[in-house]
Amino acid sequence: MNRLQAPGAPGIVPRWTSSAKVGIGTAYSASSPVWFTLSHGIINEIYYPHVDSPNTRDLQFLISDGETFCHEEKRDLIHQCERPDPDAMLYRLTSTERDGRYRIVKEVISQPHSPVVMMSVKVQISDESLKGKLKLYALLAPHVKNTGAGNTATVCGVAGQHFLHAEREDVHLILGCSTDFVRRSVGYVGTSDGWHDLKDNFQMDWQYEVASDGNVAMTGEIDIARGAEFTIGVSFGDSKQSAATALLQAFAKPFPGQRAKFIEQWKRTEQPKLSDDPKTSSLVRLSQHVLMAHEDKTFSGATVASMSIPWGDTKDDSDAGGYHLVWARDMVQTTTALLACGETELPLRALVWLASIQASDGGMPQNSAIDGAAYWRGVQLDEVAAPVVLAWRLKEANAQGQFDPTTMIRRAMRFLILHGPVTAQERWEENSGYSPSTLATIISSVVCAADLMRSQSRQTLDDVETVQTLASSDTGEIEFLLDYADWMVASLIEWTVTTCGELVAGHPRHFVRITPEATHPGSANPDPDTAVLQVANGGGDHPARNVVDAGFLQLVRMGILAWNDPIVVDSIEVIDAVLKRDLPQGPCWRRYNHDGYGNHDDGSAFNGTGVGRVWPLITGERGHYEIAAGRDVTPYIKAMEGFASDGGLLAEQLWDADDIPEHELFFGSPAGSAMPLCWAHAEYISLVRSQKDGACFDRIEPVYQRYAHGNPNSDLEFWTFAHQPMRIAKGKSLRIVCETAGSVHWSFDDWATRQDTTMKPNEFGLFSADIPCDSLGKGGAITFTFHWDDERWEGQDYVVAIS
């Protein structure tokens, strides 16, 4: 039988949707592999079967009287978002006609044990003239398997129920209504979709049955004369039959009972007791659930950064990743915050997942799908280091279970030492060089690794005297790690502090955002005073000394520097003067000056260039500094609470300029970037926990005791092929570290005399040799090359001068 084909193939170029979410949700149970997001009063993306795989653009209602108007729910109605139960990810959306003639009240859940998103709907009509005339149409835009193009939509029937069906490859979607659709149509977006049909004469004239291989939309008319209360369902499966069956089974059970089960499941999670303030406790609870909801239900432990696509309504299929990808850095932020809530199971799952995707050389993907497949290909050393810190935190919480992270830790240490301290990308993923925030994470991870190794050694030794000897005098690999950490701490000022900054009068000495690496690969000659930084996203070229961010605060937060270190205090003055913006809710900070990642000044979306706006998570970071200083952080906590949407979600960026209503940009409100951002919710939880403890929850005690309270000297300079110092301070020795066995062939007098030192192996798969040049005076130099164990000579001389 021929089916009526919709015209206008393949439709307009598909786009995603707004990232300014007011809510997200999923069932707590792993047997319900669907997630949903909400904005502008409607459902946006629905993810299935994984949290990194969106399948819809949006699902909304069109409302018409058949004669004089057709209202589009997301654009024409006034929206309100409520949370009926603070202990569950349940949202109530109310969409009201601007003159108050009718309203639509919806509650959205995931079916507790199947891949179905359910929306209970009540239509309330206050205008008598509309009763019996008002018509409602469900309009869904499929983007099956993370793609708006190449979708096929059809009308179908199963068990006497009239459904709409979309598919692409092996994923099938079914849209249905508990009171059934009285008319259905599928078409191509921009030409034969339901929106264009109804906008023409306010009536549904088209009833196309097939729209193949394009950007499609599905429309179903709901006869509210059959009942002003009904349930809309969107189900998924690997076949049309399985998806339709799941939806019919969901409809077979009354919504109130499924709603109660949905709530009961979420109430199983342990409730954090971090504050006596009801508003704070409520947002902590929601933030805990937001973080937990971003975990995949098949690849346990993998959490994505955000179920959103920044400026999604301007993005096409080429931006398939969005923020629904895994970043190791964001995962560790998420899991650390959950540890602050008392949750230990997900953090342990996360550690195991991170160890499982770590490369054999110790590297970690810049980001990945939840199955570990790399997406972007950058190298960020803080993401290599962060899992080691997580392992240490789990050990401290006695939550490591029987998982042994030793292999992961050794591989990570090897990678960091061979490739650091210069990172190819810092935490903002834009520049290479010496980054204070990245260095803070690396240093902390190295000390954590040494502490973990020491703890493991103690557990395996029975002799008390031996244990005491080990505790009082670090030896071998532990000492090797601490030597490396001490060297980095001793080098921080040289690498990352300018003495001639020009941003704030009276404060020329401060941390920079990042010091670019030397122009010659491997050559280490960082100069924060004279280096030029090329800022990404059209930010331009600027002296590195005059580009700042708040990254140095990590040095205080993790325990490397004291809060009252003079350079830290001066740097605070600089970032507060340059980056701080006072919003109605409280203070907020931009990432760095000249940032181009954000909306343009005219309000248009970021398109490769723009102006970076303020980030709520940095208010949290700034608050952690105040905690370290022993000051009241309530204003920072209250500011972050004020930044949250009606549904309690925190955005990546807020608009910090005059209102531009046509772009939905209002001073202090979300600016169109990612929302919710797990990192921001993690910052909030950690800040509240830190206030409760009276100390930074993120502080690493062995780091704090060794550096902020102690002051270990470093008499070493490290040399690797990735980091070749051109000079060494008088009185220091040179430690050469390689990944290949061999000998160092060296001379102090330009080969007039020469010596050989065999490199020693260690447990990290590294080989090192110390050259005792501490007796050399200024103007001297050491010249060396390598003779490898396979009888090869390196064929190049290296020179390090004494300064």
DRENDO-78796 format. One line per field, with one value per residue (C-alpha): residue number from 1; x, y, z; residue in one letter. Coordinates in steps of 0.1 Angstrom, whole numbers, plus 5000, padded with zeros to 4 digits. Each point is the difference from the previous one (the first is absolute). Last residue first. Example, Ala and Ser with C-alpha at 12.3 -4.5 7.8 and 13.67 -1.06 7.14 Angstrom:
BEGIN
lummi	(2	1)
px	(5137	4986)
py	(4989	4966)
pz	(5071	5007)
lumti	(s	a)
END
This chain:
BEGIN
lummi	(803	802	801	800	799	798	797	796	795	794	793	792	791	790	789	788	787	786	785	784	783	782	781	780	779	778	777	776	775	774	773	772	771	770	769	768	767	766	765	764	763	762	761	760	759	758	757	756	755	754	753	752	751	750	749	748	747	746	745	744	743	742	741	740	739	738	737	736	735	734	733	732	731	730	729	728	727	726	725	724	723	722	721	720	719	718	717	716	715	714	713	712	711	710	709	708	707	706	705	704	703	702	701	700	699	698	697	696	695	694	693	692	691	690	689	688	687	686	685	684	683	682	681	680	679	678	677	676	675	674	673	672	671	670	669	668	667	666	665	664	663	662	661	660	659	658	657	656	655	654	653	652	651	650	649	648	647	646	645	644	643	642	641	640	639	638	637	636	635	634	633	632	631	630	629	628	627	626	625	624	623	622	621	620	619	618	617	616	615	614	613	612	611	610	609	608	607	606	605	604	603	602	601	600	599	598	597	596	595	594	593	592	591	590	589	588	587	586	585	584	583	582	581	580	579	578	577	576	575	574	573	572	571	570	569	568	567	566	565	564	563	562	561	560	559	558	557	556	555	554	553	552	551	550	549	548	547	546	545	544	543	542	541	540	539	538	537	536	535	534	533	532	531	530	529	528	527	526	525	524	523	522	521	520	519	518	517	516	515	514	513	512	511	510	509	508	507	506	505	504	503	502	501	500	499	498	497	496	495	494	493	492	491	490	489	488	487	486	485	484	483	482	481	480	479	478	477	476	475	474	473	472	471	470	469	468	467	466	465	464	463	462	461	460	459	458	457	456	455	454	453	452	451	450	449	448	447	446	445	444	443	442	441	440	439	438	437	436	435	434	433	432	431	430	429	428	427	426	425	424	423	422	421	420	419	418	417	416	415	414	413	412	411	410	409	408	407	406	405	404	403	402	401	400	399	398	397	396	395	394	393	392	391	390	389	388	387	386	385	384	383	382	381	380	379	378	377	376	375	374	373	372	371	370	369	368	367	366	365	364	363	362	361	360	359	358	357	356	355	354	353	352	351	350	349	348	347	346	345	344	343	342	341	340	339	338	337	336	335	334	333	332	331	330	329	328	327	326	325	324	323	322	321	320	319	318	317	316	315	314	313	312	311	310	309	308	307	306	305	304	303	302	301	300	299	298	297	296	295	294	293	292	291	290	289	288	287	286	285	284	283	282	281	280	279	278	277	276	275	274	273	272	271	270	269	268	267	266	265	264	263	262	261	260	259	258	257	256	255	254	253	252	251	250	249	248	247	246	245	244	243	242	241	240	239	238	237	236	235	234	233	232	231	230	229	228	227	226	225	224	223	222	221	220	219	218	217	216	215	214	213	212	211	210	209	208	207	206	205	204	203	202	201	200	199	198	197	196	195	194	193	192	191	190	189	188	187	186	185	184	183	182	181	180	179	178	177	176	175	174	173	172	171	170	169	168	167	166	165	164	163	162	161	160	159	158	157	156	155	154	153	152	151	150	149	148	147	146	145	144	143	142	141	140	139	138	137	136	135	134	133	132	131	130	129	128	127	126	125	124	123	122	121	120	119	118	117	116	115	114	113	112	111	110	109	108	107	106	105	104	103	102	101	100	99	98	97	96	95	94	93	92	91	90	89	88	87	86	85	84	83	82	81	80	79	78	77	76	75	74	73	72	71	70	69	68	67	66	65	64	63	62	61	60	59	58	57	56	55	54	53	52	51	50	49	48	47	46	45	44	43	42	41	40	39	38	37	36	35	34	33	32	31	30	29	28	27	26	25	24	23	22	21	20	19	18	17	16	15	14	13	12	11	10	9	8	7	6	5	4	3	2	1)
px	(5735	5017	4995	4983	5013	4986	5021	4984	5006	4980	5026	4986	5014	4965	5007	4998	5030	4988	5013	5014	5015	5000	5007	5020	4993	4990	5019	4998	5000	4963	5006	4995	4983	4971	4988	4965	4982	4962	4976	4982	5015	5035	5030	5034	5019	5036	5024	5028	5028	5019	5031	5009	4964	4988	5014	4972	4994	4974	4990	4967	4995	4971	4965	4972	4972	5023	5006	5031	5005	5023	5015	4995	5026	4999	4966	4995	4998	4985	4975	4988	4964	4985	5033	5003	5022	4991	5019	5008	5009	4964	4992	4971	4979	4975	4965	4988	5024	5004	4970	4976	5011	4997	4966	4984	4976	4969	4977	5014	4998	4973	4984	4964	5013	5021	4969	4981	5029	5003	4963	5002	5031	4984	4970	5022	5020	4968	4990	4963	4999	5027	5001	4969	5008	4981	4987	5019	4990	4975	5005	4970	5015	4972	5000	5036	5006	5031	5032	5011	4981	5008	5023	5002	4966	4987	4967	4974	4968	4994	5035	5030	5022	4983	5012	5035	4998	4987	5030	5024	4984	5001	5038	5010	5038	5026	5025	4996	4962	5004	5021	4972	4976	5021	4997	4962	4997	5021	4973	4974	5019	4999	5000	5025	4995	4996	5018	4995	4963	4989	4964	4988	4994	5013	5031	5007	4991	5028	5034	5022	5019	5020	5003	4997	4972	4976	4990	4968	4990	4965	4964	4994	5033	5034	5026	5035	5026	5024	4999	4993	5025	5027	4993	5000	5034	5014	4988	5014	5033	5002	4992	4970	4979	5030	5012	5000	4969	4975	4979	5030	5016	4966	4996	5027	4974	4981	5009	5025	5012	5023	5033	4993	5004	4970	4991	4964	4968	4986	4989	5034	5025	5035	5022	5032	5030	5018	4994	4987	5033	5002	5033	4995	5011	4980	4986	5015	4976	5002	4968	4973	4996	4964	4974	5026	5008	5008	5028	4991	4975	5002	4979	4979	5003	5036	5018	5038	5011	4981	4994	4995	5032	5025	4975	4990	5035	5004	4966	5010	5033	4983	4975	5028	5020	4969	4996	5036	4997	4970	5018	5030	5000	4979	5016	4979	4971	5023	5020	4968	4987	5032	4999	4965	5007	4969	5004	4973	4977	5028	5011	4965	4998	5033	4989	4968	5019	5024	4971	4983	5032	5001	4963	5003	5029	4981	4968	5016	5021	4968	4986	5032	5004	5034	4994	4975	4968	4962	4986	4987	5017	5033	5010	5034	5011	5036	5012	4999	5001	5024	4992	4963	4999	5021	4979	4968	5013	5010	4967	4979	5020	4997	4962	4992	4962	4990	4978	5016	4975	5020	4993	5037	5005	4972	5017	5033	4984	4983	5034	5014	4970	5008	5036	4993	4972	5023	5025	4976	5009	4977	4983	4963	4976	5018	4981	4996	4966	4985	5012	5032	5018	5037	5007	5024	5036	5018	5020	4976	4971	4976	4965	4997	5016	4974	4972	5014	5003	4964	4986	5018	4985	4965	5002	5013	4972	5006	4990	5036	5008	4973	5019	5032	4982	4988	5033	5017	4976	5005	5038	4996	4978	4972	4977	4965	5015	4992	5013	4981	5010	5000	4963	4991	5005	4982	4972	5026	5017	5019	4988	4985	4999	5032	5035	4993	5004	5015	4998	4978	5002	4965	4981	5020	5006	4987	4971	5024	5012	4966	4988	5028	4992	4964	5009	5025	4973	4975	5025	5010	4964	4992	5031	5012	5028	5020	4977	5002	4970	5009	4984	4970	4977	5007	4983	4970	4994	4999	4978	4975	4999	4994	4971	4986	5004	4976	5016	4990	5015	5035	4993	4987	5032	5023	4981	5004	5037	5005	4978	5017	5034	5031	4979	4988	4969	4984	4968	4973	4976	4964	4978	4976	4980	4984	4991	5038	5003	5038	5013	5033	5029	5034	5030	5028	5034	5006	5000	4964	4968	4970	4963	4991	4968	4999	4971	5005	4983	5012	4999	5037	5016	4985	5017	5033	5002	4989	5030	4998	5025	5024	5004	4990	4968	4980	4963	4975	4964	4978	5030	4994	4987	5033	5020	5028	5034	5022	5038	5022	5038	5018	5007	4978	4964	4968	4965	4967	4973	4963	4991	4981	5026	5027	4994	5024	5006	5034	5033	5034	5031	5030	5008	4994	5027	5008	4988	4965	4994	4962	4980	4968	4967	4971	4968	4972	4967	4979	4964	4979	5008	5017	4972	4998	5035	5014	5013	5022	5019	5016	5030	5020	5033	5017	5035	5003	5030	4987	5002	4990	4983	5019	4981	4984	4971	4979	4975	4986	4983	4970	4986	5026	5007	5035	4990	5015	5026	5005	5029	5002	5033	5010	5037	4992	5007	4987	4965	4977	5029	4986	5005	4978	4996	4981	4987	5009	5035	5002	4963	4995	4966	4977	4973	4967	4980	5010	5002	5037	5027	5033	5016	5037	5026	5035	5032	4998	5023	5029	5029	5026	4978	4996	4971	4985	5000	4969	5009	4975	4968	4979	4995	5027	5026	4999	5025	4993	5019	4992	5016	4974	5013	5028	4975	5002	4976	5012	4997	5012	4985	5000	5023	5016	5016	4975	4994	5018	4999	4991	5007	4966	4979	5011	4976	4972	4970	4986	4994	4964	5004	4997	4986)
py	(5310	4967	4991	4968	4986	4971	4981	4981	4966	4981	4971	4966	4968	4986	5011	5036	5024	5034	5036	5025	5035	5016	5037	5025	5037	5001	4974	4963	4980	4992	4982	4966	4983	4979	4972	4987	4972	4998	4970	5013	4975	5013	4995	5016	5018	4991	5029	5006	5025	5024	5022	5026	4994	5036	5004	4987	4968	4973	4966	4990	4963	4978	4988	5018	5021	5028	5021	5022	5014	5030	5011	5034	5024	5026	5002	4980	5013	4990	4977	4972	4990	4975	4981	5000	5020	5006	5026	4988	5017	5004	5015	4988	5029	4986	5013	5009	4975	4966	5003	5012	4974	4972	5014	5003	5030	4993	5003	5035	5007	5011	4966	5013	5028	4974	4979	5030	5008	4964	4999	5032	4991	4966	5018	5023	4970	4982	5028	5002	5018	5005	5034	5021	5030	4990	5029	5027	5028	4987	4983	4985	5010	5025	5010	5015	5010	5020	4980	4971	4971	4968	4971	4963	4999	4987	4982	5004	4997	5037	5005	5002	5031	5011	4968	5008	5035	4985	4977	5029	5023	4972	4996	5015	5003	4975	5008	4965	5005	5033	4981	4974	5029	5011	4964	5001	5034	4984	4974	5027	5010	5036	5008	4993	5023	4986	4980	4965	5005	5011	5010	5035	5023	5032	4997	4966	4970	4979	4985	5030	5005	5033	5000	4966	4976	5028	5004	5002	5021	5000	4993	5033	4996	5016	4991	4989	4994	5029	5015	4967	4983	5025	5002	4963	4999	5023	4977	4969	5017	5010	4964	5006	4971	4976	4983	4963	4990	4989	5032	5023	4988	4996	5038	5004	4992	5033	5015	5025	5014	5030	4982	4978	5030	4999	4985	5000	4987	4985	4968	4992	5024	5001	5007	5020	4993	5029	5000	4964	4987	4962	4987	4962	4987	4969	5014	5033	5029	4998	4992	5026	5012	4996	5020	5021	5001	5033	5026	5034	5009	5037	5010	4972	4985	5008	4968	5005	4973	4971	4967	4967	4982	5017	5002	4963	4986	4991	4983	4981	4989	4988	4979	4983	4994	4986	4975	4988	4997	4977	4981	4992	5012	5021	5003	5001	4979	4974	4996	4998	4972	4981	5002	4987	4970	4988	5019	4997	5026	5025	4997	5007	5031	5013	4993	5019	5029	5001	5000	5027	5021	4996	5007	5032	5013	4991	5016	5033	5000	4999	5029	5021	4993	4998	4997	4990	5019	4994	4972	5022	4976	5003	4985	4986	5001	5010	4982	4975	4973	4973	5008	5001	4969	4979	5012	4991	4965	4995	5012	4979	4969	5006	5006	4968	4996	4980	5027	5034	5016	5005	5038	5007	4972	5015	5033	4985	4983	5033	5018	4973	5005	5037	4996	4990	5025	5027	4991	5010	4984	5008	4975	5008	4971	4970	4968	4992	4983	5032	5020	5017	5031	5011	4963	4988	4991	4975	4983	4970	5024	5007	4989	4973	5022	5026	4975	4986	5035	5008	4968	5010	5035	4985	4978	5026	5025	5020	5033	5012	4967	5011	5032	4981	4978	5030	5018	4967	4996	5035	4995	4966	5016	4978	5012	5015	5035	5003	4969	5000	5036	4992	4992	5036	5027	5033	4988	4981	5031	4976	4965	4984	4970	5012	4988	4963	4974	4965	4980	4973	4995	4987	5024	5031	5026	5035	4993	4997	5035	5015	4979	5015	5034	4996	4990	5029	5024	4989	5001	5035	5012	4983	5015	4974	4989	4970	4971	4981	4977	4965	4988	4978	5030	4999	4966	5011	5030	4979	4975	5027	5013	4965	4996	5034	4992	4970	4968	4987	5032	4988	4966	5016	5021	4970	4980	5029	5002	4962	4998	5029	4984	5006	5019	5034	5015	5035	5002	5026	4995	5013	5025	5022	4970	4987	5035	5006	4983	4999	5006	4984	5017	4985	5020	4990	5011	4975	4964	4991	5019	4976	5001	5036	5012	5037	5023	5006	5033	5035	5012	5001	4998	4966	4984	5018	4987	4966	4994	5002	5026	5013	4967	4970	4982	4976	5001	4987	5004	4988	4992	4976	5007	4987	5019	4987	5007	4970	5002	4973	4997	4975	5023	5030	4997	5020	4987	5017	4980	4991	4973	4969	4976	5018	5027	5020	5034	5004	5020	4994	5018	5007	5035	5011	4978	4989	4964	5012	5037	4998	5033	4994	5020	4990	5018	5015	5013	5026	5002	4981	5026	5030	5024	4992	5014	4983	4968	4976	4973	4974	4980	4971	4997	4966	4992	4963	4978	4976	4995	5033	5016	5032	5030	5032	5019	5023	5028	5017	5033	5018	5035	5017	5028	4988	4964	4980	4972	4982	4976	4977	4983	4968	4993	4988	5010	5036	4987	5022	5018	5029	5016	5028	5010	5028	4989	5011	4987	4965	4992	5011	5016	4997	5027	5011	4971	4965	5010	4991	4987	4985	4979	4992	4972	5011	4992	4962	4970	5012	4975	5008	4988	4966	4980	5026	5038	5021	5036	5028	4995	5032	5031	5021	4973	4964	4971	4963	4968	4964	4967	4989	4967	5019	5012	5036	5011	5029	5037	5034	5034	5037	4996	5030	4978	5010	4976	4980	5010	4981	5015	5004	4971	4969	4998	5026	4977	4974	4966	4985	4963	4976	4966)
pz	(5363	4991	4964	4987	4967	4980	4973	4972	4984	5026	4998	4994	5016	5008	5036	4990	5000	5008	4997	5024	5004	5035	5002	5020	5000	5036	5020	4999	5032	4998	4967	5015	4969	5013	4977	4993	4982	5000	4999	5030	5024	4995	4978	5006	4973	4997	5004	4976	5003	4978	4999	4973	4989	5004	5035	5023	4981	4995	4986	5016	4998	4987	5005	4983	5015	5011	5031	5005	5035	5000	5033	5015	5016	4973	4983	4968	4965	4967	5016	4977	5006	4976	4996	5038	5024	5036	5021	5035	5033	5010	5034	5020	5015	5024	5010	4965	4984	5018	5024	4974	4974	5026	5010	4965	5002	4980	5030	5006	5037	5025	4996	4994	4978	4981	4995	4986	4977	4988	4991	4981	4981	4990	4987	4979	4987	4991	4976	4997	4977	4973	4983	4992	5023	5031	5021	5020	4976	4976	4966	4983	4966	4992	5037	4999	5036	5008	5007	5022	4984	5019	4990	5007	5014	5034	5003	5028	4979	5003	4988	5023	5002	5032	5017	4988	5015	5033	5002	4992	5026	5026	4996	5033	5004	5012	4972	4986	5000	4981	4974	4997	4993	4970	4986	5006	4983	4972	4996	4993	4967	4988	4962	4973	4970	4965	4974	4986	4996	5035	4999	4991	5030	4984	5022	4986	5020	5016	4995	4989	5033	4998	5038	5017	5012	5009	5037	5020	5030	5014	4989	4983	4982	5010	4974	5009	4973	5001	5035	5017	4979	5009	5038	5002	4983	5026	5028	4982	4995	5037	5012	5023	4988	5004	4969	4990	5020	4974	5003	5001	4968	4985	5004	4974	4973	5007	4966	4988	4967	5003	5007	4970	4978	4976	4966	4990	5017	4968	5015	5015	5016	4985	5030	4996	5023	5016	5037	5003	4987	4996	4986	4997	4965	4993	4967	4991	5004	5038	5019	5005	5035	5012	5019	5016	5037	5015	5005	4984	5026	5008	4970	4987	4965	4993	5011	5005	5024	4983	5018	4981	4993	5023	5028	4997	4998	5037	4999	4968	5015	5033	4979	4981	5032	5016	4971	5002	5038	4996	4973	5022	5036	5023	5034	5032	4988	4985	5032	5020	4977	5002	5038	5001	4978	4983	4967	4973	5014	5006	4964	4988	5022	4987	4964	5006	5016	4970	4976	5019	4999	4962	4996	5020	4979	4968	5012	5011	4968	4979	5020	4998	4962	4984	4963	4974	4994	4993	5020	5029	5024	4983	4967	4987	5037	5008	5032	4986	4972	5014	5037	4995	4979	5024	5029	4983	4992	5036	5013	4976	5008	5038	4999	5019	5003	5031	5014	4995	5024	5032	4996	4999	4974	4979	5002	4989	4970	4991	5001	4976	4978	4997	4987	4964	4998	5014	4972	4972	4967	4970	4978	5002	5000	5015	5002	5038	4997	5016	4970	5005	5012	5000	5001	5027	4997	5022	4973	5001	4993	5028	4991	5027	5027	4994	5002	5033	5015	4989	5016	5032	4998	4993	5031	5025	5007	5032	4985	4998	4983	4975	4995	4994	4974	4980	5000	4991	4971	4989	4997	4984	4973	4988	4972	5001	4997	4963	4982	4968	4990	4963	5003	5001	5027	5003	5023	5019	5014	5022	4995	5031	5023	5017	5009	4994	5027	4995	5032	4985	4963	4997	5022	4991	5028	4994	5024	5030	4994	4997	5031	5022	4986	5010	5035	5003	4986	5026	5029	4991	4999	5033	5018	5025	4977	4990	5008	4968	4993	4992	4967	5004	4997	4962	4998	5020	4977	4968	5018	5010	4964	4987	5024	4990	4963	5000	4985	4966	4984	5009	4985	4968	4998	5006	4973	4975	5005	4997	4969	4982	5006	5021	5025	5012	5015	5000	5020	5003	5029	5003	5018	4981	4990	4969	4990	5003	4966	4996	4965	4991	4982	4990	4987	4976	4989	4973	4989	4995	5009	5000	5008	4992	5016	4991	5008	5037	5006	5009	4964	4990	5034	5005	4970	5004	5036	4990	4977	4962	4990	5028	5017	4978	5006	5022	5006	5026	5008	5029	5021	5029	5035	5015	4974	4978	4986	4991	4994	4983	5001	4978	4970	5002	5011	5007	5008	5007	5017	4997	5024	4988	5013	4981	4973	4979	4986	4985	5006	4985	5012	4978	5014	5036	5014	5036	4995	4990	4997	5001	5001	5019	4997	5022	4989	5021	4989	5019	4986	5026	5026	4984	5004	5037	5006	5031	4982	5020	4981	5022	4987	5015	4981	4997	4988	4991	5000	5028	5037	5018	4970	4997	5014	4989	5015	4979	5005	4969	5003	4986	4995	5022	4975	4994	4997	5029	4999	5033	5004	5030	5005	5018	5006	5035	5036	4996	4990	4979	4982	4981	4966	4987	4964	4982	4966	4964	4994	5016	4997	4964	4998	4970	4998	4985	4986	5011	5037	4999	5023	4988	5027	5006	4995	4992	4981	5005	5001	5023	5005	5027	5029	4984	4986	4995	5007	4996	4990	5005	5020	5004	5022	4984	5011	5011	4996	4999	5008	4990	5009	5025	5014	5018	5025	5012	4972	4979	5002	4989	5008	4991	4971	4982	4973	4974	4971	4973	4964	4969	4965	4984	4988	4980	4983	4994	4995	5024	4985	5002	5004	4971	5009)
lumti	(s	i	a	v	v	y	d	q	g	e	w	r	e	d	d	w	h	f	t	f	t	i	a	g	g	k	g	l	s	d	c	p	i	d	a	s	f	l	g	f	e	n	p	k	m	t	t	d	q	r	t	a	w	d	d	f	s	w	h	v	s	g	a	t	e	c	v	i	r	l	s	k	g	k	a	i	r	m	p	q	h	a	f	t	w	f	e	l	d	s	n	p	n	g	h	a	y	r	q	y	v	p	e	i	r	d	f	c	a	g	d	k	q	s	r	v	l	s	i	y	e	a	h	a	w	c	l	p	m	a	s	g	a	p	s	g	f	f	l	e	h	e	p	i	d	d	a	d	w	l	q	e	a	l	l	g	g	d	s	a	f	g	e	m	a	k	i	y	p	t	v	d	r	g	a	a	i	e	y	h	g	r	e	g	t	i	l	p	w	v	r	g	v	g	t	g	n	f	a	s	g	d	d	h	n	g	y	g	d	h	n	y	r	r	w	c	p	g	q	p	l	d	r	k	l	v	a	d	i	v	e	i	s	d	v	v	i	p	d	n	w	a	l	i	g	m	r	v	l	q	l	f	g	a	d	v	v	n	r	a	p	h	d	g	g	g	n	a	v	q	l	v	a	t	d	p	d	p	n	a	s	g	p	h	t	a	e	p	t	i	r	v	f	h	r	p	h	g	a	v	l	e	g	c	t	t	v	t	w	e	i	l	s	a	v	m	w	d	a	y	d	l	l	f	e	i	e	g	t	d	s	s	a	l	t	q	v	t	e	v	d	d	l	t	q	r	s	q	s	r	m	l	d	a	a	c	v	v	s	s	i	i	t	a	l	t	s	p	s	y	g	s	n	e	e	w	r	e	q	a	t	v	p	g	h	l	i	l	f	r	m	a	r	r	i	m	t	t	p	d	f	q	g	q	a	n	a	e	k	l	r	w	a	l	v	v	p	a	a	v	e	d	l	q	v	g	r	w	y	a	a	g	d	i	a	s	n	q	p	m	g	g	d	s	a	q	i	s	a	l	w	v	l	a	r	l	p	l	e	t	e	g	c	a	l	l	a	t	t	t	q	v	m	d	r	a	w	v	l	h	y	g	g	a	d	s	d	d	k	t	d	g	w	p	i	s	m	s	a	v	t	a	g	s	f	t	k	d	e	h	a	m	l	v	h	q	s	l	r	v	l	s	s	t	k	p	d	d	s	l	k	p	q	e	t	r	k	w	q	e	i	f	k	a	r	q	g	p	f	p	k	a	f	a	q	l	l	a	t	a	a	s	q	k	s	d	g	f	s	v	g	i	t	f	e	a	g	r	a	i	d	i	e	g	t	m	a	v	n	g	d	s	a	v	e	y	q	w	d	m	q	f	n	d	k	l	d	h	w	g	d	s	t	g	v	y	g	v	s	r	r	v	f	d	t	s	c	g	l	i	l	h	v	d	e	r	e	a	h	l	f	h	q	g	a	v	g	c	v	t	a	t	n	g	a	g	t	n	k	v	h	p	a	l	l	a	y	l	k	l	k	g	k	l	s	e	d	s	i	q	v	k	v	s	m	m	v	v	p	s	h	p	q	s	i	v	e	k	v	i	r	y	r	g	d	r	e	t	s	t	l	r	y	l	m	a	d	p	d	p	r	e	c	q	h	i	l	d	r	k	e	e	h	c	f	t	e	g	d	s	i	l	f	q	l	d	r	t	n	p	s	d	v	h	p	y	y	i	e	n	i	i	g	h	s	l	t	f	w	v	p	s	s	a	s	y	a	t	g	i	g	v	k	a	s	s	t	w	r	p	v	i	g	p	a	g	p	a	q	l	r	n	m)
END
